[in-house]
Amino acid sequence: MKTYVILFVLLLITHTMTLVNITMFDGQWNGMVLFFSSILFLIGAVFFGTEFKARRKMNT
């Protein structure tokens, strides 16, 4: 799977969690949503970093 597809999916999940929290739960789960959004961001950043490093190593 391409890197941009995985990053786009993580972004879609993050925004969907925020939308559901605001519309269905009136923002009562802000702490949990922020925690999971941060975890998803870290997963995306690590994934992008490993892909970037692998592509750089492959080109040299």
C-alpha positions as CSV (number, residue, x, y, z in Angstrom):
1,M,0.0,0.0,0.0
2,K,1.3,3.5,-0.8
3,T,2.4,5.8,1.9
4,Y,0.0,8.5,1.0
5,V,-2.9,6.2,1.2
6,I,-2.1,5.1,4.7
7,L,-1.5,8.7,5.8
8,F,-4.8,9.7,4.2
9,V,-6.6,6.9,6.1
10,L,-5.1,8.0,9.4
11,L,-6.2,11.6,8.7
12,L,-9.7,10.4,7.8
13,I,-10.0,8.4,11.0
14,T,-8.8,11.3,13.1
15,H,-11.3,13.7,11.6
16,T,-14.2,11.2,11.8
17,M,-13.4,10.7,15.5
18,T,-13.6,14.4,16.1
19,L,-16.8,14.8,14.1
20,V,-18.5,11.9,15.9
21,N,-17.4,13.3,19.3
22,I,-18.7,16.8,18.6
23,T,-22.0,15.7,16.9
24,M,-23.0,12.7,18.9
25,F,-21.4,13.1,22.3
26,D,-21.4,17.0,22.5
27,G,-17.7,17.0,23.1
28,Q,-17.8,14.9,26.3
29,W,-14.9,12.6,25.1
30,N,-12.5,15.4,24.2
31,G,-9.7,13.9,26.2
32,M,-10.0,10.4,24.7
33,V,-10.3,11.8,21.2
34,L,-7.2,14.0,21.7
35,F,-5.3,11.0,23.0
36,F,-6.2,8.7,20.1
37,S,-5.6,11.5,17.6
38,S,-2.1,12.0,19.1
39,I,-1.4,8.3,18.9
40,L,-2.6,8.1,15.2
41,F,-0.3,11.1,14.5
42,L,2.7,9.4,16.0
43,I,1.9,6.2,14.1
44,G,1.7,8.2,10.8
45,A,4.9,10.2,11.6
46,V,6.9,7.0,12.4
47,F,5.5,5.3,9.3
48,F,6.4,8.2,7.1
49,G,9.9,8.4,8.6
50,T,10.6,4.8,8.0
51,E,9.3,5.0,4.4
52,F,11.4,8.1,3.8
53,K,14.5,6.6,5.2
54,A,14.0,3.4,3.2
55,R,13.5,5.3,-0.1
56,R,16.6,7.5,0.6
57,K,18.7,4.4,1.3
58,M,17.3,2.7,-1.9
59,N,18.2,5.7,-4.1
60,T,21.9,5.9,-2.9
